[in-house]
Amino acid sequence: MRSLCFGSFAVLLVSTAAAGPIELQIDPTQSTADVELCLTIISTVCDTDTTPVAGSVTVSLDCPIAPGDISLHDFVFQLAENVELNLSFGIGDFDSIGYDVEVTYADPGNPLPPVVVTDNAFAFTNVPAQVTGLLEYEATRTVCTIFESLGYGCISEIDLSTILLDPLDMDGTITISGNDVTVTLDTIISGPIDPKRPETGVFTLDATMLARGTAGPVWPGDLTGDDRVDLDDHGRFVGCLAGPGTAAIGACQCADLDEDDDVDLEDFAGFQVAFEGS
């Protein structure tokens, strides 16, 4: 740990450098998914089961004190229990159990562009995702006959990784208390159970999740949450530079480097010390 001194105060620099991405753990006691399977073979029949959700969500914030934007880096949504989906067509049944079902971010290492946080709310759109797991099933009577005519077995399993999920939209909220970060996410995850015959049926998860984690130390002057202080941060700092006595609000609180509740030339002096260039 070290300090950079200028003017009448010092900016504290922490050796771990920056907040970086924050891994939030999904709380299965406050997170659930309604899992629905609909088959259209004679008529459209659906069944739904509910399970807790576990896993994690990784995000980064421009300002961990009062974020103005948030980026999604990764997620793993794990169905904490097996799901039972039993469809009755009157002339036969389709009974199934889903095992080890997970939905994950399909582009790891490439975070989504940041989205704006307004009144603690945000929305991720067009999020690439993939699903894994197994759906074991047994089709009986006429349903079995129809399945055989379509090239499926009467007793078999569906590898859920073959499902091509539609891009996800996620509505969320974020709250900060000290270093504690809490995020809620609501999303609907859907795709055909057989991409070659999408009319056969659809697998859908309607999930509501709550995840918690701890923000790490912040590098003074990093106003974009990208672990460096450069021209992008300079642009944001200038937008926050309101002068002595004008309260720093929202994400501009991270530009208040001397922690005197405003953003003025003393803070700019500290920013110049921390500035790394383009």
BELKAKA-V727391 format. One record per pair of residues at least 6 apart in sequence whose C-alpha atoms are under 8 Angstrom apart, sorted by the first residue. I is the first residue (numbers start at 1). J is the second residue. D is the distance in Angstrom with one decimal. If there is no record, write none. Layout:
BEGIN
i=I j=J d=D
i=I j=J d=D
END
This chain:
BEGIN
i=1 j=12 d=7.6
i=1 j=13 d=6.0
i=1 j=14 d=4.7
i=1 j=15 d=5.0
i=2 j=12 d=6.2
i=2 j=13 d=5.3
i=2 j=14 d=6.6
i=2 j=15 d=7.4
i=3 j=10 d=6.1
i=3 j=11 d=5.6
i=3 j=12 d=4.5
i=3 j=13 d=5.5
i=4 j=10 d=5.5
i=4 j=11 d=5.4
i=4 j=12 d=6.6
i=4 j=13 d=7.3
i=4 j=270 d=7.9
i=4 j=273 d=7.4
i=5 j=11 d=6.5
i=6 j=269 d=7.0
i=6 j=270 d=6.8
i=7 j=266 d=7.1
i=7 j=269 d=7.8
i=9 j=258 d=6.9
i=10 j=258 d=7.3
i=10 j=270 d=7.9
i=11 j=220 d=7.1
i=11 j=257 d=6.6
i=11 j=258 d=6.7
i=11 j=270 d=6.7
i=12 j=220 d=7.6
i=13 j=219 d=6.4
i=13 j=220 d=6.9
i=14 j=217 d=6.9
i=14 j=218 d=7.7
i=14 j=219 d=7.0
i=16 j=217 d=7.1
i=17 j=217 d=7.0
i=17 j=218 d=6.6
i=17 j=219 d=5.2
i=17 j=227 d=7.3
i=18 j=216 d=7.0
i=18 j=217 d=5.6
i=18 j=218 d=4.5
i=18 j=219 d=4.5
i=18 j=222 d=7.8
i=18 j=225 d=7.7
i=18 j=227 d=5.3
i=18 j=228 d=7.8
i=19 j=64 d=7.8
i=19 j=215 d=6.2
i=19 j=216 d=4.4
i=19 j=217 d=5.0
i=19 j=218 d=4.8
i=19 j=219 d=7.1
i=19 j=225 d=7.0
i=19 j=227 d=7.1
i=20 j=60 d=6.3
i=20 j=216 d=7.2
i=20 j=225 d=6.4
i=20 j=226 d=6.7
i=20 j=227 d=6.1
i=21 j=58 d=6.3
i=21 j=59 d=5.4
i=21 j=60 d=4.4
i=21 j=61 d=7.6
i=21 j=73 d=7.5
i=22 j=58 d=5.4
i=22 j=59 d=5.3
i=22 j=60 d=5.9
i=22 j=213 d=6.9
i=22 j=214 d=6.9
i=22 j=215 d=6.0
i=22 j=216 d=7.6
i=23 j=56 d=6.6
i=23 j=57 d=5.8
i=23 j=58 d=4.3
i=23 j=59 d=6.6
i=23 j=213 d=6.2
i=23 j=214 d=7.9
i=24 j=56 d=5.5
i=24 j=57 d=5.1
i=24 j=58 d=5.9
i=24 j=59 d=7.8
i=24 j=181 d=7.9
i=24 j=182 d=7.8
i=24 j=183 d=8.0
i=24 j=211 d=5.4
i=24 j=212 d=4.8
i=24 j=213 d=4.3
i=24 j=214 d=7.6
i=25 j=54 d=7.7
i=25 j=55 d=6.1
i=25 j=56 d=4.5
i=25 j=57 d=6.6
i=25 j=211 d=5.0
i=25 j=212 d=5.3
i=25 j=213 d=6.3
i=26 j=53 d=7.3
i=26 j=54 d=5.2
i=26 j=55 d=5.3
i=26 j=56 d=5.2
i=26 j=57 d=7.2
i=26 j=209 d=6.7
i=26 j=210 d=5.7
i=26 j=211 d=4.0
i=26 j=212 d=6.6
i=27 j=53 d=7.5
i=27 j=54 d=6.1
i=27 j=209 d=7.4
i=27 j=210 d=5.9
i=27 j=211 d=5.7
i=27 j=212 d=7.5
i=28 j=52 d=5.2
i=28 j=53 d=5.0
i=28 j=54 d=4.9
i=28 j=80 d=7.5
i=28 j=209 d=8.0
i=29 j=52 d=6.9
i=30 j=52 d=7.8
i=30 j=209 d=6.7
i=30 j=210 d=6.1
i=31 j=52 d=5.7
i=31 j=53 d=5.3
i=31 j=54 d=7.4
i=31 j=207 d=7.5
i=31 j=208 d=5.6
i=31 j=209 d=4.2
i=31 j=210 d=5.8
i=32 j=50 d=6.9
i=32 j=51 d=5.6
i=32 j=52 d=4.3
i=32 j=53 d=5.2
i=32 j=207 d=5.8
i=32 j=208 d=5.6
i=32 j=209 d=6.4
i=33 j=50 d=5.7
i=33 j=51 d=5.5
i=33 j=52 d=6.3
i=33 j=53 d=6.4
i=33 j=79 d=7.6
i=33 j=205 d=6.0
i=33 j=206 d=5.4
i=33 j=207 d=4.1
i=33 j=208 d=6.4
i=34 j=48 d=6.4
i=34 j=49 d=5.8
i=34 j=50 d=4.5
i=34 j=51 d=6.7
i=34 j=205 d=5.6
i=34 j=206 d=5.1
i=34 j=207 d=6.4
i=35 j=48 d=5.4
i=35 j=49 d=5.3
i=35 j=50 d=6.0
i=35 j=51 d=7.7
i=35 j=83 d=7.4
i=35 j=203 d=7.5
i=35 j=204 d=5.8
i=35 j=205 d=4.6
i=35 j=206 d=6.6
i=36 j=46 d=6.8
i=36 j=47 d=5.7
i=36 j=48 d=4.3
i=36 j=49 d=6.6
i=36 j=85 d=7.5
i=36 j=203 d=6.0
i=36 j=204 d=5.1
i=36 j=205 d=6.3
i=37 j=46 d=5.5
i=37 j=47 d=5.7
i=37 j=48 d=6.6
i=37 j=85 d=6.8
i=37 j=201 d=7.2
i=37 j=202 d=5.9
i=37 j=203 d=4.8
i=37 j=204 d=6.5
i=38 j=44 d=6.6
i=38 j=45 d=5.5
i=38 j=46 d=4.1
i=38 j=47 d=6.7
i=38 j=201 d=5.3
i=38 j=202 d=5.3
i=38 j=203 d=6.7
i=39 j=45 d=5.6
i=39 j=46 d=6.5
i=39 j=200 d=5.8
i=39 j=201 d=4.1
i=39 j=202 d=6.7
i=40 j=199 d=6.7
i=40 j=200 d=5.3
i=40 j=201 d=5.6
i=41 j=146 d=7.5
i=41 j=200 d=6.2
i=42 j=89 d=7.6
i=43 j=89 d=7.6
i=45 j=87 d=6.3
i=45 j=88 d=7.3
i=45 j=89 d=6.9
i=46 j=87 d=6.2
i=47 j=85 d=5.6
i=47 j=86 d=6.2
i=47 j=87 d=6.0
i=48 j=85 d=6.3
i=49 j=83 d=5.9
i=49 j=84 d=6.3
i=49 j=85 d=6.5
i=50 j=83 d=7.2
i=51 j=79 d=6.3
i=51 j=80 d=6.4
i=51 j=81 d=5.7
i=51 j=82 d=7.6
i=51 j=83 d=7.0
i=52 j=79 d=6.2
i=52 j=80 d=5.4
i=52 j=81 d=6.8
i=53 j=77 d=6.4
i=53 j=78 d=5.5
i=53 j=79 d=4.8
i=53 j=80 d=5.3
i=53 j=207 d=8.0
i=53 j=209 d=7.2
i=54 j=77 d=6.1
i=54 j=78 d=5.0
i=54 j=79 d=6.5
i=54 j=80 d=6.0
i=55 j=75 d=7.6
i=55 j=76 d=5.2
i=55 j=77 d=5.1
i=55 j=78 d=5.4
i=56 j=75 d=5.5
i=56 j=76 d=5.3
i=56 j=77 d=6.7
i=56 j=211 d=7.2
i=57 j=72 d=7.9
i=57 j=73 d=7.8
i=57 j=74 d=5.9
i=57 j=75 d=4.2
i=57 j=76 d=6.5
i=57 j=211 d=7.2
i=58 j=72 d=6.3
i=58 j=73 d=5.3
i=58 j=74 d=5.0
i=58 j=75 d=6.0
i=59 j=70 d=6.7
i=59 j=71 d=5.4
i=59 j=72 d=4.6
i=59 j=73 d=5.3
i=59 j=74 d=7.2
i=60 j=70 d=5.8
i=60 j=71 d=5.2
i=60 j=72 d=6.8
i=60 j=73 d=7.3
i=60 j=225 d=6.4
i=61 j=67 d=5.9
i=61 j=68 d=7.7
i=61 j=69 d=6.1
i=61 j=70 d=4.7
i=61 j=71 d=6.6
i=61 j=224 d=7.2
i=61 j=225 d=5.5
i=62 j=68 d=6.5
i=62 j=69 d=5.8
i=62 j=70 d=6.6
i=62 j=222 d=7.7
i=62 j=223 d=5.4
i=62 j=224 d=4.1
i=62 j=225 d=4.2
i=62 j=226 d=7.6
i=62 j=251 d=7.4
i=63 j=69 d=7.9
i=63 j=223 d=6.1
i=63 j=224 d=7.0
i=63 j=225 d=6.6
i=63 j=251 d=5.5
i=63 j=253 d=7.8
i=63 j=254 d=5.8
i=64 j=176 d=7.5
i=64 j=179 d=7.7
i=64 j=215 d=6.7
i=64 j=218 d=7.9
i=64 j=254 d=8.0
i=65 j=176 d=6.9
i=65 j=178 d=7.6
i=65 j=179 d=8.0
i=65 j=251 d=7.2
i=65 j=253 d=7.0
i=65 j=254 d=6.8
i=66 j=176 d=7.2
i=66 j=250 d=5.2
i=66 j=251 d=5.0
i=66 j=253 d=7.0
i=66 j=254 d=7.9
i=67 j=117 d=6.7
i=67 j=250 d=6.9
i=67 j=251 d=5.3
i=68 j=116 d=5.9
i=68 j=117 d=5.1
i=68 j=118 d=7.3
i=68 j=250 d=6.7
i=68 j=251 d=5.1
i=69 j=114 d=5.8
i=69 j=115 d=5.3
i=69 j=116 d=4.3
i=69 j=117 d=4.9
i=70 j=114 d=5.1
i=70 j=115 d=5.5
i=70 j=116 d=6.6
i=70 j=117 d=6.8
i=70 j=122 d=7.9
i=71 j=111 d=6.6
i=71 j=112 d=5.8
i=71 j=113 d=5.9
i=71 j=114 d=4.3
i=71 j=115 d=6.4
i=72 j=111 d=5.5
i=72 j=112 d=5.4
i=72 j=113 d=7.7
i=72 j=114 d=7.4
i=72 j=124 d=7.9
i=73 j=108 d=7.0
i=73 j=109 d=7.0
i=73 j=110 d=6.8
i=73 j=111 d=4.2
i=73 j=112 d=6.5
i=74 j=104 d=7.6
i=74 j=105 d=5.5
i=74 j=108 d=6.1
i=74 j=109 d=7.9
i=74 j=111 d=7.1
i=75 j=104 d=5.6
i=75 j=105 d=5.4
i=76 j=102 d=6.8
i=76 j=103 d=5.9
i=76 j=104 d=4.6
i=76 j=105 d=6.8
i=77 j=102 d=5.5
i=77 j=103 d=5.0
i=77 j=104 d=6.3
i=78 j=100 d=7.6
i=78 j=101 d=6.2
i=78 j=102 d=4.5
i=78 j=103 d=6.6
i=79 j=100 d=7.0
i=79 j=101 d=5.6
i=79 j=102 d=6.2
i=81 j=99 d=7.9
i=81 j=100 d=8.0
i=82 j=97 d=6.6
i=82 j=98 d=5.5
i=82 j=99 d=5.2
i=82 j=100 d=7.0
i=82 j=101 d=7.9
i=83 j=97 d=5.5
i=83 j=98 d=5.0
i=83 j=99 d=7.1
i=84 j=95 d=7.7
i=84 j=96 d=5.8
i=84 j=97 d=4.5
i=84 j=98 d=6.5
i=85 j=95 d=6.1
i=85 j=96 d=5.2
i=85 j=97 d=6.2
i=85 j=98 d=8.0
i=86 j=93 d=7.3
i=86 j=94 d=5.8
i=86 j=95 d=4.3
i=86 j=96 d=6.0
i=87 j=93 d=5.7
i=87 j=94 d=5.0
i=87 j=95 d=6.2
i=88 j=94 d=6.4
i=89 j=143 d=7.7
i=91 j=141 d=6.6
i=91 j=142 d=5.8
i=91 j=143 d=7.0
i=92 j=139 d=7.2
i=92 j=140 d=5.1
i=92 j=141 d=4.8
i=92 j=142 d=5.4
i=92 j=143 d=5.1
i=92 j=144 d=7.4
i=93 j=138 d=7.9
i=93 j=139 d=5.7
i=93 j=140 d=5.3
i=93 j=141 d=7.4
i=93 j=143 d=6.3
i=94 j=137 d=6.8
i=94 j=138 d=5.8
i=94 j=139 d=4.5
i=94 j=140 d=6.7
i=94 j=143 d=7.2
i=95 j=137 d=5.5
i=95 j=138 d=5.4
i=95 j=139 d=6.6
i=96 j=135 d=6.4
i=96 j=136 d=5.4
i=96 j=137 d=4.0
i=96 j=138 d=6.5
i=97 j=135 d=5.6
i=97 j=136 d=5.4
i=97 j=137 d=6.5
i=98 j=133 d=7.1
i=98 j=134 d=5.6
i=98 j=135 d=4.3
i=98 j=136 d=6.4
i=99 j=133 d=5.8
i=99 j=134 d=5.3
i=99 j=135 d=6.4
i=99 j=136 d=8.0
i=100 j=132 d=7.5
i=100 j=133 d=4.9
i=100 j=134 d=6.8
i=101 j=131 d=7.1
i=101 j=132 d=5.6
i=101 j=133 d=4.3
i=101 j=134 d=7.0
i=101 j=160 d=8.0
i=102 j=131 d=5.6
i=102 j=132 d=5.3
i=102 j=133 d=6.5
i=103 j=129 d=6.7
i=103 j=130 d=5.6
i=103 j=131 d=4.4
i=103 j=132 d=6.5
i=104 j=129 d=5.6
i=104 j=130 d=5.5
i=104 j=131 d=6.4
i=105 j=127 d=7.7
i=105 j=128 d=6.1
i=105 j=129 d=4.7
i=105 j=130 d=6.5
i=106 j=128 d=5.2
i=106 j=129 d=4.5
i=106 j=130 d=5.6
i=107 j=128 d=6.7
i=107 j=129 d=7.7
i=112 j=127 d=7.8
i=115 j=122 d=6.8
i=115 j=123 d=7.0
i=115 j=124 d=6.9
i=116 j=122 d=6.2
i=120 j=173 d=5.4
i=120 j=174 d=5.3
i=120 j=175 d=6.5
i=121 j=171 d=7.7
i=121 j=172 d=5.8
i=121 j=173 d=4.3
i=121 j=174 d=6.5
i=122 j=171 d=6.1
i=122 j=172 d=5.3
i=122 j=173 d=6.1
i=123 j=169 d=7.2
i=123 j=170 d=5.6
i=123 j=171 d=4.5
i=123 j=172 d=5.9
i=124 j=169 d=5.7
i=124 j=170 d=5.0
i=124 j=171 d=6.5
i=125 j=167 d=7.8
i=125 j=168 d=6.3
i=125 j=169 d=4.4
i=125 j=170 d=6.4
i=126 j=167 d=4.8
i=126 j=168 d=5.3
i=126 j=169 d=5.8
i=127 j=167 d=5.1
i=127 j=168 d=4.7
i=127 j=169 d=6.3
i=127 j=170 d=8.0
i=128 j=166 d=7.7
i=128 j=167 d=5.0
i=128 j=168 d=6.5
i=129 j=165 d=6.5
i=129 j=166 d=7.8
i=129 j=167 d=6.5
i=129 j=168 d=7.0
i=130 j=161 d=7.0
i=130 j=163 d=7.8
i=130 j=164 d=7.1
i=130 j=165 d=6.2
i=131 j=160 d=6.2
i=131 j=161 d=5.3
i=131 j=163 d=7.0
i=131 j=165 d=7.4
i=132 j=159 d=7.3
i=132 j=160 d=5.1
i=132 j=161 d=4.5
i=133 j=159 d=6.3
i=133 j=160 d=5.2
i=133 j=161 d=6.7
i=134 j=157 d=6.5
i=134 j=158 d=5.8
i=134 j=159 d=5.0
i=134 j=160 d=5.6
i=135 j=157 d=5.4
i=135 j=158 d=5.0
i=135 j=159 d=6.6
i=135 j=160 d=6.9
i=136 j=155 d=7.8
i=136 j=156 d=6.0
i=136 j=157 d=4.1
i=136 j=158 d=6.4
i=137 j=154 d=7.8
i=137 j=155 d=5.9
i=137 j=156 d=5.7
i=137 j=157 d=5.8
i=137 j=158 d=8.0
i=138 j=154 d=5.6
i=138 j=155 d=4.4
i=138 j=156 d=6.7
i=139 j=147 d=7.5
i=139 j=154 d=4.9
i=139 j=155 d=6.4
i=140 j=154 d=6.9
i=144 j=153 d=7.7
i=144 j=154 d=5.0
i=145 j=154 d=7.8
i=147 j=153 d=6.4
i=147 j=154 d=6.4
i=148 j=154 d=6.6
i=158 j=193 d=7.8
i=160 j=193 d=7.4
i=162 j=193 d=7.7
i=162 j=194 d=7.3
i=162 j=195 d=7.4
i=163 j=191 d=6.0
i=163 j=192 d=6.1
i=163 j=193 d=5.5
i=163 j=194 d=6.5
i=163 j=195 d=6.4
i=164 j=191 d=5.7
i=164 j=192 d=6.9
i=164 j=195 d=6.7
i=165 j=189 d=6.9
i=165 j=190 d=5.6
i=165 j=191 d=4.5
i=165 j=192 d=7.6
i=166 j=189 d=7.1
i=166 j=190 d=6.0
i=166 j=191 d=5.9
i=168 j=187 d=6.9
i=168 j=188 d=6.9
i=168 j=189 d=6.3
i=169 j=187 d=6.1
i=169 j=188 d=7.3
i=170 j=185 d=6.2
i=170 j=186 d=5.6
i=170 j=187 d=4.8
i=170 j=188 d=7.8
i=171 j=185 d=5.7
i=171 j=186 d=5.3
i=171 j=187 d=6.7
i=172 j=183 d=6.8
i=172 j=184 d=5.1
i=172 j=185 d=4.4
i=172 j=186 d=6.3
i=173 j=183 d=5.6
i=173 j=184 d=5.2
i=173 j=185 d=6.9
i=174 j=181 d=7.1
i=174 j=182 d=5.7
i=174 j=183 d=4.5
i=174 j=184 d=6.6
i=175 j=181 d=6.0
i=175 j=182 d=5.3
i=175 j=183 d=6.6
i=176 j=182 d=6.6
i=179 j=214 d=5.4
i=179 j=215 d=5.2
i=179 j=216 d=7.3
i=180 j=212 d=7.3
i=180 j=213 d=6.0
i=180 j=214 d=4.7
i=180 j=215 d=6.4
i=181 j=212 d=5.7
i=181 j=213 d=5.3
i=181 j=214 d=5.7
i=181 j=215 d=6.6
i=182 j=210 d=7.2
i=182 j=211 d=5.8
i=182 j=212 d=4.5
i=182 j=213 d=6.6
i=183 j=210 d=5.8
i=183 j=211 d=5.3
i=183 j=212 d=6.4
i=184 j=208 d=7.4
i=184 j=209 d=5.5
i=184 j=210 d=4.4
i=184 j=211 d=6.3
i=185 j=207 d=7.9
i=185 j=208 d=5.8
i=185 j=209 d=5.2
i=185 j=210 d=6.5
i=186 j=206 d=7.7
i=186 j=207 d=5.8
i=186 j=208 d=4.6
i=186 j=209 d=6.5
i=187 j=206 d=6.0
i=187 j=207 d=5.5
i=187 j=208 d=6.7
i=188 j=204 d=7.1
i=188 j=205 d=5.7
i=188 j=206 d=4.4
i=188 j=207 d=6.2
i=189 j=204 d=5.5
i=189 j=205 d=4.9
i=189 j=206 d=6.4
i=189 j=207 d=7.9
i=190 j=202 d=7.0
i=190 j=203 d=5.7
i=190 j=204 d=4.3
i=190 j=205 d=6.4
i=191 j=202 d=5.7
i=191 j=203 d=5.6
i=191 j=204 d=6.7
i=192 j=198 d=5.1
i=192 j=199 d=7.6
i=192 j=200 d=7.6
i=192 j=201 d=5.7
i=192 j=202 d=4.3
i=192 j=203 d=6.0
i=193 j=200 d=7.3
i=193 j=201 d=5.8
i=193 j=202 d=5.5
i=193 j=203 d=6.0
i=194 j=200 d=6.9
i=194 j=201 d=7.4
i=219 j=227 d=7.2
i=219 j=228 d=7.7
i=220 j=254 d=7.7
i=220 j=255 d=7.9
i=220 j=257 d=6.5
i=220 j=271 d=7.4
i=220 j=274 d=6.8
i=221 j=229 d=5.8
i=221 j=233 d=6.9
i=221 j=237 d=8.0
i=221 j=254 d=7.4
i=221 j=255 d=6.4
i=221 j=257 d=7.3
i=221 j=270 d=7.8
i=221 j=271 d=5.4
i=221 j=274 d=6.3
i=221 j=275 d=7.3
i=222 j=228 d=5.8
i=222 j=229 d=4.9
i=222 j=230 d=7.9
i=222 j=233 d=6.1
i=222 j=254 d=8.0
i=223 j=229 d=7.6
i=223 j=233 d=5.2
i=223 j=236 d=6.8
i=223 j=237 d=7.4
i=223 j=251 d=7.9
i=223 j=254 d=6.5
i=223 j=255 d=7.0
i=224 j=232 d=7.2
i=224 j=233 d=6.1
i=228 j=276 d=7.2
i=229 j=274 d=6.6
i=229 j=275 d=5.1
i=229 j=276 d=5.5
i=229 j=277 d=7.2
i=230 j=275 d=5.9
i=230 j=276 d=5.6
i=230 j=277 d=4.9
i=230 j=278 d=5.1
i=231 j=277 d=6.4
i=231 j=278 d=5.3
i=237 j=252 d=7.6
i=237 j=255 d=6.1
i=237 j=268 d=8.0
i=240 j=248 d=7.5
i=240 j=252 d=5.5
i=240 j=255 d=7.0
i=240 j=263 d=6.5
i=241 j=263 d=5.2
i=241 j=264 d=5.7
i=241 j=265 d=7.8
i=242 j=262 d=7.5
i=242 j=263 d=5.9
i=242 j=264 d=6.3
i=243 j=262 d=6.8
i=243 j=263 d=5.7
i=243 j=264 d=4.2
i=243 j=265 d=7.1
i=244 j=262 d=5.9
i=244 j=263 d=6.7
i=244 j=264 d=5.4
i=245 j=261 d=7.7
i=245 j=262 d=6.0
i=246 j=261 d=7.8
i=246 j=262 d=5.5
i=246 j=263 d=7.5
i=247 j=261 d=5.5
i=247 j=262 d=4.8
i=247 j=263 d=7.7
i=248 j=256 d=7.0
i=248 j=261 d=5.7
i=248 j=262 d=4.8
i=248 j=263 d=6.2
i=252 j=263 d=7.8
i=253 j=261 d=7.4
i=253 j=262 d=7.8
i=255 j=263 d=6.3
i=255 j=267 d=7.1
i=256 j=262 d=5.8
i=256 j=263 d=5.0
i=256 j=264 d=8.0
i=256 j=267 d=6.1
i=257 j=263 d=7.8
i=257 j=267 d=5.3
i=257 j=270 d=6.7
i=257 j=271 d=7.7
i=258 j=266 d=7.5
i=258 j=267 d=6.1
END
